[in-house]
Amino acid sequence: MEIVASGIRSTGKLHLGNYFGAISNFVKMQHKNKCYFFIADYHTLTTHHNNKELHDNVRRVFVEYLAAGLDPEVANIYIQSDVPELCELYLLLNMSAYLGELERTTSFKDKARKQPDNVNAGLLTYPVLMAADILIHHAHKVPVGKDQEQNLEMTRKFVRRFNNMYGVKYFREPVAYNFGEELVKVPGLDGKGKMGKSENNGIFLSDDEKTIRKKVMSAVTDSGPQKPNSKMSEAVQNLFTILEIVSTNDTIEYFKEKYASCEIRYGDLKKQLAEDINKTIEPIREKIKEIDANNDFLIKTAKKGAEKARENAVNTIKEVREIIGIRNF
């Protein structure tokens, strides 16, 4: 059985992109692999320092993880900061991570551009913490999006360096887990790019029917096709992409034919899309309410997840210390 590790930053509510792009696949793989899924609150600190929101965001993502189908009886689900051994492995791996290679990572350069007044050491060493998240469990596979592929390659580099430096074959190089199929990329409602919380273009799993309807009806479109079988604009193609994720084949074909014949009415398309999104989200939304109201269950589940995650972590740190030469008198 393969060991899989992956996390989601605790920046707030999960949206359709999170669900169809990652979590739905997590739900499938949890029954075929030994999985470690975590809420990455340490990673969040590289960009967010609002202590009033942090705990609430962690709790919200934890609730929505469970509501979306992750099973704590099958997978190991925990909060990153509940495993203190991660910090020690992060520190030890930093001792052989070099400034030049960290400065060249795309994720660091992008974030440094976006937040020039907050280019912190955590942002620079983000790939090292990500490596610690993976290696603490000796994970074989890591589900990653395109934007994280370089950081995963950094993990592989750190593995080779550690093993060569100490003359061991302790860590193995993890590989990307692509779920055996092309990843679903859910676009935003603003007519460009992918769906995301910071872009303010998403539909969240906890959104009510009225909110979803309002968001979809205000989605960007264009003036309509000018001639039969004309190419769709990016904004309209985005709506059809979401339609293909949540609607039936009959519905999809109906609106494709209407577009091809220049008879499409975007208002009708949006109404149908909002209805189908609501049908998809409704069971998750109800589950969110149920789990959110059961604080005892959340406490018990988080504690159990931390205990299971620490079983690996404690053993890994003990062995890494021995390899490095950190020993008791």
Steps between C-alpha positions, in 0.01 A plus 500: 500500500634841397540781756347829383537843661331827408368816661289811442590841639265627769410827332126454534210325332540232233360573154392292199856508367633341819226239495513388136871570459627312804263393776277277287816315399616485863168330581568235234862437592445471876363148450792384285797655683623593847422870489605797712289810434571812701396863540816702440475780756879550523515560124226760535724713722725581205231731366233542771564628851145559621488312830128570537420314178756217509324264742158556342645434154668178616176381657298588189733311264506201738118491505477528122764233447281259695173617341646450153559132571836449669453222753704522824448125549681433172741789440725686744361855519678751721604860555862576409580690821383204712815313390795687661753253356439665162675812628810304596520322165445835326791645699730207425420502128564876490862431598561353155272724295692773321407864456554513125273205418225629730512847347460352152174317572205637304267499802743719699553747218125528436415556866787746546358705212150494646603587856822704478458626857476149641777291343560287809729204566200266510409604147854428385511157666144402407631204290692371802189495720313330218778240486469446875122447463571223249809337647372487858271219377741357239227566243541328162257721309387860527191642324618838368375758257710653226602788729657262754694270266823696543470484879454123480815479289674696778390229744657238276820706493504527881456122524797433274713753685413360844566140396831591330615724784458230762567194285157346552194398299257627758254724317353401166421746224123566486324534167200701387164326527285595201204282600545299181307759299515863392437733790180706493573872489201703612499855358382810682187700430692813402574375150867425554729272696417227748257520788659628821418665830745789460368573149145539637364299207396178671196304612554355845373168634323681783326759278120493524270472198432873477871587513588247231220623274613861542865415427421296190255754359767770531769288328682665211384407145508684165256637241432151362616305193507709183475207257423124520768279655715799598775457758402570860661783695694398812223625727229294329725195471553524877125473559480197272794341684312526831183377325689188385602430861159532668232441232359203311613419145158596363526845657853554373410398145188718503695818579783410263248467217338830597840669492598345168174620341528851652176444694653488845371724777764537766235569765352153442845343508582669830167403660558135408862514616402651837236230547744220420772643725249518784400136445866400512584701810181446702602168665844643590344823627263307729788284624702814578218627724472162674873462569551865593236466772674197655802652674569186706534297180739758353720503810509120513575470127778762505660338804484154346649632176787667684577184696511287186716754315742527792558124508691539172648837588656396831664197344628698199660767719660238723659331197604826330670618821690172520611528135613863542684423824274672753506254790458498875804451723 
